[in-house]
Amino acid sequence: MNPDQFSRAQIIVRGLYRSLLGREPDPAGLQHWSAVIVQEGSAGSVCDALVNSDEFQGKVDRHSMRDQTKAALAAHILPLLGADPLLIVDVGAQELEGEEHVYSAITHFALPHHIIGFEPLEEKIKERQRLNPAQPITLLPTFIGDGEAHTFHINDPDATSSLLPLNHDFTRLMVDLSQLRTVQTESVNTSTLDRALQETGRIDFLKLDIQGFELPALSFATSVLARTNVVHCEVAFAEIYKDQALFSDVETLLREHGFYFLDFSSTCHYPYHGASDNPSRDRLGWGDAVFFKKEALLSDPRDLLGQLAIAMLVYDKPSFAEYLAQRYDVATGASVATIFNSAQ
């Protein structure tokens, strides 16, 4: 058996197990199905076997039940929100092709909400307005940062544009990053989050995706963080941009402001350039980190209500959402947690 073919087959089997079953393959399964792919020249038999397995069908049934729980929870929460819609602040609100915003489930389940979005590129604001004309959103062409003037690096692709320059010492090593180029620069003035959001009250969900400048933005958001319940922040594990802060820096700052790290909602790995062009994605580059405000620091039960809605609808965390619902019920005398009992 050709070792290179078998190695490529193993990559395919691992990918199918992760995507369909949500786990790594057991050694026997990896060996067997890799051999099948090499013998048959395709992954069709492997895919069919996994889709028809009891394990996959059980996942489908659980997902169906979980969607029913989400719908019931949203219906239960809606009247409790009343005239106090969820407030979402989206820093870096560009509409990416083929990609829904992380908080799109709030819209899908029809919970009342409003979005304040910051997107410095005017054409991207127009594009989002065109694609979502009915969305309850206020879009502002503001650069969020530390309140100082900076050089804005417009890159190709433009989704990687940043207030920081690219770190080519690192990006040239990575297959997916080595083509990044800065095509234009311009001097811009930034606003702090505290200044830009000084008129807002409670913020249920603060999302930041500003290509390496997240820590400076958070460092000048003391007032905003004090009234924010959930932070969703892109964080780096390698310096894709020069002098950008890494995950540990962001986590430390948010912990000092009363947040705890819950999980990564997504991560991105990169393959290194090499003579063999091996596609193995071995370097963790960045991820989307999720932080929740500590319960002891929440100002009223309405904060818990926003947290539990986000935990379940946005992040699909049923046991965590039930825990928050129990805390909310204790504080208010409501019965939100019964939704989870009835779904068993």
C-alpha positions as CSV (number, residue, x, y, z in Angstrom):
1,M,0.0,0.0,0.0
2,N,1.4,3.4,-1.0
3,P,2.3,5.3,2.3
4,D,1.4,8.7,0.8
5,Q,-2.0,7.4,-0.3
6,F,-2.7,5.9,3.1
7,S,-1.6,9.1,4.8
8,R,-4.0,11.2,2.6
9,A,-6.8,8.7,3.3
10,Q,-6.2,9.1,7.0
11,I,-6.7,12.8,6.7
12,I,-10.0,12.3,5.0
13,V,-11.2,9.8,7.6
14,R,-10.3,12.1,10.4
15,G,-12.2,15.0,8.7
16,L,-15.3,12.8,8.2
17,Y,-15.3,11.7,11.8
18,R,-14.9,15.2,13.1
19,S,-17.6,16.7,10.8
20,L,-20.2,13.9,11.1
21,L,-19.6,12.4,14.5
22,G,-17.9,15.3,16.3
23,R,-14.9,13.2,17.5
24,E,-11.6,11.7,16.5
25,P,-11.8,8.2,14.9
26,D,-10.8,5.2,17.1
27,P,-7.5,3.5,15.9
28,A,-9.3,0.5,14.4
29,G,-11.8,2.7,12.5
30,L,-9.0,4.9,11.2
31,Q,-7.1,1.9,10.0
32,H,-10.1,0.2,8.4
33,W,-11.7,3.1,6.6
34,S,-8.3,4.5,5.4
35,A,-7.7,1.2,3.8
36,V,-11.2,1.3,2.2
37,I,-10.5,4.7,0.7
38,V,-7.2,3.6,-0.8
39,Q,-8.8,0.4,-2.2
40,E,-11.9,2.1,-3.7
41,G,-10.3,5.4,-4.6
42,S,-13.0,7.5,-3.0
43,A,-14.6,8.2,0.4
44,G,-18.1,7.3,-0.6
45,S,-18.4,4.1,1.3
46,V,-16.9,5.7,4.5
47,C,-19.4,8.6,4.3
48,D,-22.4,6.3,3.8
49,A,-21.3,4.1,6.7
50,L,-20.9,7.0,9.1
51,V,-24.2,8.7,8.1
52,N,-26.1,5.4,8.5
53,S,-24.5,4.6,11.8
54,D,-26.4,4.5,15.1
55,E,-24.0,7.1,16.5
56,F,-24.8,9.6,13.7
57,Q,-28.5,9.0,13.8
58,G,-28.5,9.6,17.6
59,K,-26.8,12.9,17.0
60,V,-29.5,13.8,14.5
61,D,-32.2,13.0,17.0
62,R,-30.5,15.0,19.7
63,H,-30.1,18.0,17.4
64,S,-33.8,17.8,16.5
65,M,-34.7,17.8,20.2
66,R,-32.3,20.6,20.9
67,D,-33.8,22.8,18.2
68,Q,-37.3,22.2,19.7
69,T,-35.8,23.2,23.1
70,K,-34.4,26.4,21.6
71,A,-37.7,27.3,20.0
72,A,-39.6,26.7,23.3
73,L,-37.0,28.7,25.2
74,A,-37.2,31.6,22.8
75,A,-41.0,31.6,23.1
76,H,-40.7,31.6,26.9
77,I,-38.1,34.4,27.0
78,L,-39.9,36.7,24.5
79,P,-42.6,38.1,26.9
80,L,-40.0,38.3,29.7
81,L,-37.9,40.7,27.7
82,G,-40.9,42.8,27.1
83,A,-39.9,46.3,25.9
84,D,-36.2,45.6,26.8
85,P,-34.7,44.0,23.6
86,L,-31.3,42.4,23.6
87,L,-28.6,44.9,22.6
88,I,-25.8,43.5,20.4
89,V,-22.7,45.6,19.7
90,D,-20.8,44.3,16.6
91,V,-17.3,45.8,16.3
92,G,-16.1,44.7,12.8
93,A,-19.5,44.2,11.3
94,Q,-18.5,43.3,7.8
95,E,-20.8,40.9,5.9
96,L,-18.6,38.0,4.8
97,E,-19.8,36.0,1.8
98,G,-21.4,32.7,2.8
99,E,-21.0,33.3,6.5
100,E,-23.7,34.2,9.0
101,H,-23.0,36.5,11.9
102,V,-22.4,34.6,15.1
103,Y,-25.5,36.1,16.7
104,S,-27.8,35.2,13.7
105,A,-29.8,32.7,15.9
106,I,-31.2,35.7,17.9
107,T,-32.9,36.8,14.6
108,H,-33.8,33.3,13.6
109,F,-35.7,32.7,16.8
110,A,-37.3,36.1,16.6
111,L,-36.2,37.5,19.9
112,P,-36.4,41.3,20.1
113,H,-33.0,42.9,19.6
114,H,-31.1,45.8,18.2
115,I,-27.6,45.8,16.7
116,I,-25.1,48.6,16.8
117,G,-22.4,47.9,14.2
118,F,-19.1,49.5,13.6
119,E,-17.6,49.0,10.1
120,P,-15.1,51.6,8.9
121,L,-15.3,50.6,5.2
122,E,-18.3,52.5,3.7
123,E,-18.9,50.0,0.9
124,K,-19.2,47.2,3.4
125,I,-21.9,49.2,5.3
126,K,-23.8,49.6,2.1
127,E,-23.4,45.9,1.3
128,R,-24.8,44.8,4.7
129,Q,-27.7,47.2,4.4
130,R,-28.5,45.8,0.9
131,L,-28.3,42.2,2.1
132,N,-30.3,42.8,5.3
133,P,-32.6,45.7,4.7
134,A,-35.0,44.8,7.5
135,Q,-32.4,44.1,10.2
136,P,-32.8,46.3,13.3
137,I,-29.3,47.7,13.0
138,T,-27.5,51.0,13.3
139,L,-24.3,51.0,11.3
140,L,-21.5,53.5,12.0
141,P,-18.4,54.1,9.9
142,T,-16.2,54.4,13.0
143,F,-12.7,52.9,13.6
144,I,-12.8,51.5,17.1
145,G,-9.5,51.6,18.9
146,D,-7.7,53.5,21.6
147,G,-8.8,57.0,20.6
148,E,-5.6,57.9,18.8
149,A,-4.7,58.3,15.1
150,H,-3.3,55.2,13.4
151,T,-2.4,53.9,10.0
152,F,-5.1,51.7,8.5
153,H,-3.7,49.0,6.3
154,I,-6.1,48.0,3.6
155,N,-5.2,44.4,2.6
156,D,-6.1,41.9,-0.1
157,P,-8.5,40.3,0.8
158,D,-10.1,43.3,2.5
159,A,-11.4,41.2,5.4
160,T,-7.9,41.1,6.7
161,S,-7.5,44.9,6.8
162,S,-6.2,46.2,10.1
163,L,-4.8,49.0,12.2
164,L,-1.7,46.9,12.5
165,P,0.7,46.0,9.7
166,L,1.0,42.4,8.6
167,N,3.7,40.3,10.2
168,H,5.3,38.8,7.1
169,D,8.0,37.0,9.2
170,F,5.1,34.8,10.2
171,T,2.6,34.9,7.4
172,R,5.2,33.9,4.8
173,L,5.5,30.5,6.6
174,M,1.8,29.7,6.4
175,V,0.1,28.3,3.2
176,D,-3.1,30.2,3.7
177,L,-1.5,33.5,4.8
178,S,1.5,33.9,2.5
179,Q,-0.5,35.6,-0.2
180,L,-1.8,38.4,2.1
181,R,-0.7,41.9,0.9
182,T,-1.3,45.5,1.9
183,V,-2.5,47.4,-1.2
184,Q,-3.1,50.8,0.4
185,T,-2.7,52.7,3.7
186,E,-4.4,55.7,5.1
187,S,-4.3,57.7,8.3
188,V,-7.4,57.4,10.4
189,N,-8.7,58.6,13.7
190,T,-10.1,56.0,16.1
191,S,-12.7,56.2,18.8
192,T,-12.8,54.3,22.1
193,L,-15.8,52.1,22.8
194,D,-16.5,54.1,25.9
195,R,-16.8,57.3,23.8
196,A,-18.7,55.7,21.0
197,L,-21.2,53.9,23.2
198,Q,-21.6,56.5,26.0
199,E,-25.3,56.8,25.3
200,T,-26.1,53.1,25.5
201,G,-27.2,51.1,28.6
202,R,-26.9,47.4,29.1
203,I,-25.0,45.5,26.4
204,D,-26.0,41.9,26.2
205,F,-23.5,40.8,23.5
206,L,-20.3,42.5,22.5
207,K,-18.5,41.0,19.5
208,L,-15.1,42.1,18.4
209,D,-13.3,41.1,15.2
210,I,-10.9,43.9,14.2
211,Q,-7.9,42.0,13.0
212,G,-5.5,42.1,15.9
213,F,-6.6,45.4,17.5
214,E,-9.0,43.8,20.0
215,L,-6.8,44.4,23.1
216,P,-6.4,48.1,22.6
217,A,-10.1,48.4,22.0
218,L,-10.9,46.5,25.2
219,S,-8.3,48.4,27.2
220,F,-10.3,51.7,26.5
221,A,-13.7,50.1,27.2
222,T,-13.9,50.1,31.0
223,S,-17.3,51.6,31.2
224,V,-18.7,49.4,28.4
225,L,-17.3,46.2,29.9
226,A,-18.9,47.1,33.2
227,R,-22.4,46.9,31.6
228,T,-21.7,44.1,29.2
229,N,-22.9,40.5,29.8
230,V,-21.1,38.4,27.1
231,V,-18.0,39.1,25.1
232,H,-17.3,37.3,21.8
233,C,-13.7,38.2,20.8
234,E,-11.4,37.1,18.0
235,V,-8.1,36.1,19.6
236,A,-4.7,35.2,18.2
237,F,-2.3,32.4,19.1
238,A,0.4,33.7,16.7
239,E,1.4,37.2,15.6
240,I,-0.4,37.4,12.2
241,Y,-0.1,41.2,12.6
242,K,3.0,42.9,14.1
243,D,2.9,43.4,17.9
244,Q,-0.7,42.1,18.2
245,A,-1.8,40.8,21.6
246,L,-2.4,37.1,22.0
247,F,-5.2,35.2,23.7
248,S,-3.6,35.2,27.1
249,D,-3.4,39.0,27.0
250,V,-7.1,39.3,26.2
251,E,-8.2,36.7,28.7
252,T,-6.2,38.4,31.5
253,L,-7.8,41.8,30.7
254,L,-11.3,40.4,30.6
255,R,-10.8,38.4,33.8
256,E,-9.7,41.6,35.5
257,H,-13.1,43.1,34.4
258,G,-15.1,40.2,35.9
259,F,-15.4,37.9,32.9
260,Y,-14.6,34.2,32.7
261,F,-13.6,32.3,29.7
262,L,-16.2,29.7,28.6
263,D,-15.1,28.2,25.4
264,F,-13.9,28.8,21.8
265,S,-16.8,28.9,19.3
266,S,-14.4,28.3,16.5
267,T,-10.6,28.0,15.8
268,C,-8.5,28.2,12.7
269,H,-5.3,26.2,12.0
270,Y,-2.8,26.7,9.2
271,P,-0.4,24.4,7.4
272,Y,3.2,25.3,7.0
273,H,4.9,25.7,3.6
274,G,7.1,22.8,2.8
275,A,8.6,21.0,-0.1
276,S,6.0,18.2,0.2
277,D,3.1,20.6,0.3
278,N,1.6,18.5,3.1
279,P,-1.9,20.0,3.9
280,S,-1.7,19.1,7.6
281,R,-3.1,22.1,9.6
282,D,-0.6,22.0,12.5
283,R,-0.4,25.6,13.7
284,L,-3.2,27.1,15.7
285,G,-3.6,30.7,14.4
286,W,-6.6,32.2,15.9
287,G,-10.0,31.5,17.4
288,D,-13.2,33.1,18.6
289,A,-13.2,33.2,22.4
290,V,-16.4,33.4,24.5
291,F,-16.5,35.2,27.8
292,F,-19.4,35.5,30.3
293,K,-19.7,38.1,33.1
294,K,-19.6,36.5,36.6
295,E,-23.0,36.2,38.1
296,A,-22.0,38.1,41.2
297,L,-21.3,41.2,39.1
298,L,-24.6,41.2,37.1
299,S,-26.8,44.1,38.1
300,D,-30.2,42.5,37.8
301,P,-31.9,39.3,36.7
302,R,-32.5,40.7,33.2
303,D,-28.7,40.3,32.7
304,L,-29.1,36.5,33.4
305,L,-32.0,36.3,31.0
306,G,-29.8,37.7,28.2
307,Q,-26.9,35.4,29.1
308,L,-29.1,32.2,29.1
309,A,-30.6,33.2,25.7
310,I,-27.2,33.7,24.2
311,A,-25.8,30.5,25.9
312,M,-28.5,28.3,24.3
313,L,-29.4,30.0,21.0
314,V,-26.0,31.4,20.0
315,Y,-23.6,28.8,21.4
316,D,-25.7,25.7,21.8
317,K,-24.8,25.1,25.4
318,P,-27.8,23.4,27.0
319,S,-26.4,22.5,30.4
320,F,-24.9,25.9,30.9
321,A,-28.1,27.6,29.7
322,E,-30.1,25.5,32.1
323,Y,-27.8,26.4,35.0
324,L,-28.3,30.1,34.2
325,A,-32.1,29.6,33.9
326,Q,-32.1,28.1,37.4
327,R,-30.3,31.1,38.7
328,Y,-32.8,33.4,36.9
329,D,-35.7,31.4,38.3
330,V,-34.4,31.7,41.9
331,A,-34.0,35.4,41.5
332,T,-37.4,36.1,39.9
333,G,-39.7,33.2,40.7
334,A,-40.1,32.4,37.0
335,S,-40.0,28.9,35.6
336,V,-37.7,29.1,32.6
337,A,-35.6,26.1,33.6
338,T,-38.7,23.8,33.2
339,I,-38.2,24.1,29.5
340,F,-35.0,22.0,29.8
341,N,-36.8,19.4,32.0
342,S,-39.6,18.9,29.5
343,A,-37.1,18.4,26.6
344,Q,-35.6,15.3,28.1
